[in-house]
Amino acid sequence: MNVTVLTPDKEIFKGAFTSVKVPGTQGEFQILKNHAPIVSSLESGTITIVTGSGEYRYFDDEKGQIETDQAPGQSLQFHINGGFVEVLEGEVSLLVTGIQ
């Protein structure tokens, strides 16, 4: 499964994952392979992505640019200001209002 995390002005993450934890408005929940279709609003909190096999791209805040890596099992965290998540047909899309 693949996940894409977007803000209005840039892509934060795109690639394969083994799990994604998100701060839903009704509480934190985790998305794994073959998750049922869902659309949910997100509140301010932390997104945690554990990378899967294959190439992925992510925004490196320290360098201020997009980096590419292939290391599976890496845990990447992004603090968001809120947004929405959609899981549909093996794809996870997170549209967030911003990261801190």
C-alpha positions in Angstrom: 0.0 0.0 0.0 1.1 3.5 -0.6 0.5 6.7 1.3 0.6 10.3 0.1 0.7 13.3 2.6 0.0 16.7 1.1 -0.2 20.2 2.4 -1.6 23.1 0.3 1.9 24.0 -0.8 4.0 20.8 -0.8 4.2 17.0 -0.7 5.4 15.8 2.7 5.6 12.0 2.0 4.9 9.6 -0.8 5.6 5.9 -0.9 5.1 2.4 0.5 4.2 1.9 4.2 3.5 -0.9 6.7 1.5 1.3 9.1 0.2 4.8 9.4 -1.1 6.3 12.7 -3.2 9.4 12.5 -4.9 11.7 15.0 -8.6 11.3 14.1 -11.1 13.7 15.6 -12.7 10.7 17.5 -9.2 9.5 18.6 -6.0 8.1 17.2 -6.3 5.2 14.8 -3.9 3.0 12.7 -4.1 2.1 9.1 -2.6 -1.3 8.0 -2.6 -3.3 4.7 -6.1 -4.1 3.4 -7.7 -1.5 5.6 -11.4 -0.9 4.9 -12.3 2.2 2.9 -12.7 5.2 5.2 -12.8 9.0 5.1 -12.1 10.8 8.4 -11.3 14.3 9.6 -8.0 14.8 11.5 -7.2 17.1 14.4 -3.9 18.6 15.4 -1.4 15.9 16.3 1.2 13.5 15.1 1.2 11.3 12.0 3.5 8.3 12.3 4.5 6.4 9.1 6.4 3.2 9.2 8.0 2.7 5.8 7.6 -0.4 3.7 9.7 -2.0 1.0 10.5 0.3 -2.0 11.4 3.8 -2.6 9.7 6.7 -0.8 10.1 10.5 -0.7 9.7 12.7 2.3 10.2 16.3 3.2 13.3 16.7 5.4 12.5 19.7 7.6 16.1 20.2 8.7 17.3 20.4 5.0 14.1 22.1 3.8 13.9 19.8 0.8 12.5 16.5 -0.5 14.7 13.4 0.2 14.5 10.0 -1.3 15.2 6.7 0.6 14.5 3.0 0.4 15.1 1.8 4.0 12.0 -0.3 5.2 10.9 -0.1 8.8 11.8 3.6 9.3 9.5 5.5 11.6 8.8 9.0 10.3 6.7 11.5 12.3 5.1 14.7 11.2 3.1 17.1 13.4 0.0 18.3 11.6 -2.5 21.1 12.2 -5.5 19.0 11.1 -7.0 17.8 7.8 -8.5 14.7 6.3 -7.6 11.1 5.5 -9.0 8.8 2.8 -8.3 5.1 2.4 -9.5 3.7 -0.9 -8.4 0.7 -3.0 -5.0 0.3 -1.4 -4.1 4.0 -1.4 -4.0 6.3 1.6 -4.3 10.0 1.1 -3.8 12.6 3.8 -4.6 16.2 3.1 -3.4 18.3 5.9 -3.6 22.0 6.6 0.1 22.3 7.5 3.0 20.8 9.5 4.9 22.2 12.4 
